[in-house]
Amino acid sequence: MNGPARSAVHLDLDAAWHEIRHGLPTIDATKWGPSLRFSTSPRTIEEFYREISPQLAKFILYGSGDFHHLTGLWLRSMREPVTLVSFDNHPDWDVRPPRWCCGGWINRALELPHVRQATIWGCGNFECWWPHQFFGNRKAERAGTLVVHPWADDRPPRARRRRGAILRENWREQFERFARSLSGSNIYVTIDLDCLAPDFAWTNWENGRFDFEDVHWGLAILRQHARIVAGDMCGAYSAPSYARRKQRFASEMDHPKFNFPSIDAIRAINRRAFEALWPALTQ
């Protein structure tokens, strides 16, 4: 990747990790947070990337899952063919506008010539199932360049035959088979904390079903068969702040409504998530 030799950096967009001791060099990008959150314009994304890219590192810790579309930027800096592996409760594969939005960033990743395939593990929300999957990138899924693995434990038997569907009882078997297929490959891993079950992280979105040990195991299996050359982690809760009315309206319509605990309780849980997953990602 471009930039300094350091291997990891904290990009502070929204103070999501500000009070968690992480010992990482920190880039203060809070001036960009409101304009990038949830969605942004192509012009703004390019201006942001020009300013930030020289300071980036192989592994990036950044804010709320509302900024997950920035992974589409981090992948630009890769110089070798790479497989994208995402641990996420959402497929982020929506083909509708806006172009740069946290709900459609997988499509930006697939536009990069060096991204061979994107695979998403642990989707638990409604977007992977009919009729909501109508808005997903089914073309890429049919072509095999995008593979989603949604939880199907609470689905009828017919739905469990959906391509990529996983169950608690068999997901590790499927994941290990996938990892073996990557033998010798370069991998970029992105972790959105909303892939974790509610007791393991507070996020701005619905929670998934993984626990710390699940993701830790998945990273270890990937390393047995391939090379994790870069990656990122996002998804910690932060209070929303927006630059534009339309952006705020769309975001508030799309987000689930939660009764959040105190900020101290949120930070305590997310500190545990950081301590459990960040070292496993960056080792």
N, C-alpha and C positions, 0 to 999 in steps of 0.2 A: 504494500500500500504506500501511497505518497505520505510525506510528512516526516516527523521526527522518528528516531530509532526507538523511542519508548513503546512499550507493548500495549499499554492501556491508558485510557483517559476517561474522565467524567465530564460530560457535556451538560452543563446546568442550564436548562431551558425554563424550569418551572419550580425549582426548589423541592422537587420530589425526593431527592436524596440529600438535600443540603445539610440536614442535621444528623445524618448517619455517617459514622466514622468509616471511611473507606480507604483513606491514604492514597488516593489517586490524584494526579495533576488535574486541576479543574479549569475548564474553559467557561467563562461567564458569558452565556448566550441568552440571558434572561430578556434582553431587549427584543430578541426574535420570537420568544415564546408565544405571545398573543397572536402574532400574525401567522404563525405556523400551525397552531393548535387545531386539530381535527381536520382542517383542510386549508389549502393555500393556493396561490396562483403560480403558474409556471415561471413567471418573471421573478416573484419573490423567492421561489425555491432555488433558482439559479443564482440570485444575488447572495442568498444565505450560503450556498455551497462554495461560491468563490471566496467568501470571507473565511469560512470555517475549515475547508478541506486541508490547508497547509498545516493545521494544528492537530489533525486526527491521528489515531493510532490503530493498531490491529484490532483491539477490543475496545468497545465504546459502551459505557454505562450512561444512559440518558433517561428522560423523564416518563411521564404518563404514557399509556398506550395510545393516547390521542395523538402522539407524535410518531407512531410506528411507521408511517410512510417515509420517514427519514432513512430507514433501512435501505430503501431504494436508492438513496444517495450513497450510503456507505459502501454498497456493493460496486459502485462505479470504480472505486479505487483498486479493485482486484485486477491483477495482471495475468492470471492464469485461469483456465476453465474451472468452474466451481459448481458444486451442487448446493443449493440452499435448503437447509433443514430448519423448519420453524416449529417451535413449541408454542401453541396459541389456541385459545378457546374459540377464535374466530378465523374463518378462512381468508378474510381480507382480499377477496377476489372479485368484488363488485365491478362490473364493466361500465356503470353509469357515471356521468360527471359528478363532481369535479375530477379532473385528471389526477391531481395530487391530494389524496384523502387517505386517512388511516384505514378506511374500509376497502380500498382498492389498490393498495401499494404492491401487492404480489404481481400485478400486471406490469408495473414499472420495472420490477426485477426481471421479469421474463423478457422484456424488450432488450435487455443487455446481452450482447452476443456471447459473452463468456459464461452466462448462467445457463447451465445445461438442463437443469430441472429444478423445480421447487416442490418440496414436500412439506405438508403441514400435519402435525400430529396433535391430537387431543381436542379437536373441535367439539364443543358440546352444545352450541346454540343452534337456533332454528335455520340458519342460513344455508346449511348443507342439505336441507330436505325440501321436498316439494311442498308448496309452490315457490318458496323463497329462493331456491337454488336457480330459478329462472334468470336471476340477475347476476349469477356468478359466471366466471370464465369457463364455461363448459367446453368451449372449443379447445382450449389448452388442456383441459382434463381428458377429453377424448384423444388428443394427440399424445398424451402421456408426458408432456412437459410440466404439467401441474398434477400433483396427486394429493388429495385431501383424505385425512383419516379421521372421520367423525365417530364419536361414541355412539353406539347403537344399542346399548343395554336396555334402554327404555322404549325401544322401537319394536314394532311387530316383526315376526319372522321374515316377511317379504322384504322389509326395509333393511334388515340385517345383511341382505345379499347385495346391498349397494356397493359399488366399487370403492375399495378403501376402508369400508366400515370396520370398526374395531370394538372389541368387548374387553372388559376388565380381565377376563379369563384368558384371552389370547393375544392381547396387544403386544406383549413383550416378544412372543414368538414371531409375530409379523415384523416387529421392529428389528429384531436380530437378523431376520432374513433380508430385510431391506439394507441393513448395515453391511452384510456380507456382499451384497451386490455392488457396493461402493468400493470394493477392495482397491487400495492404492490411490483413491481419488482425493481431491481437495474439497473440503467442506466449509461452508460459512453457516454458522448457527446463530439464529436469533431466538431469544427467549422473551416472551411477553408474560409477565407475572399472572395475567388472567387465565393462563393455562392451569393454574393451581386451584385447588379446592378452597372454599371460603375460609377455612381455619388457617390457611397458609399464606394468604396475602390479601391486602386491601387494594383494590384497583378502581378505576373509573368505569369499568365495564363488568359484565357478568363473569362469574368465576367458572372455571372448568373443573376437572376431576383428578388431575395429577397431584401427588404429594412430592415433597423434596426428594425422597428416595427414588421415585419414578424418574424424575428428570436427571438426577445424578447418575442413575444406572444407564439411562439413554446416552448420556455424554460419554460414559466409560465404554459402552459398546461401540459407539462411533469411532472412538480412538483405537479400539482394538483392530479395526478393519480399514480405517482411512485416516486422513490428516485434517484436523480442525485448524485451518490456517488463519481464521479471523472470525469475529462474531460480535454480538451486542446483547444487551439486556435492557428492557424497558418495562413499563407497566405499573410502576408504583403510583399510588394515588397522589394527585395534587389538585388544589382548588382551581377550577377553570377560570381563565381570563382570555378574552377575545379582542381582536382588533376591529372586527367588522360585524354589523348587525346581522347580515345574512348568514355569516359563518356561525354566529352565536345561535341563531334560530335553528339552523340545520342540525347543529351539534346537540342542542337541548332536546330536539325532537327525537333524535336517534339514540340518545343515552338512556339507559335504564334509570329508574328512580330508586335510590337507596336511602336508608336512615344510617348515616355514617356515625361511628363512634367518635370519641375525642381524637384530636390530632396526635396526642401522645400515644394512644392505643394503636392508631394506624401506623405510626413510625416504629413502634415496638415490634409489631407483626412483620412489617416490611424489612426491618433490620434482620430478623431471623431469616427471611427469604434471601436477602443479600448474602448473609454469612453462609448459607447453605449452598447457594447456586453459583455465585460469582467466582469463587476459587475453582469450582469444578469446571466452569466454562473456560477460564483463562490459564489453567495450569500448563 
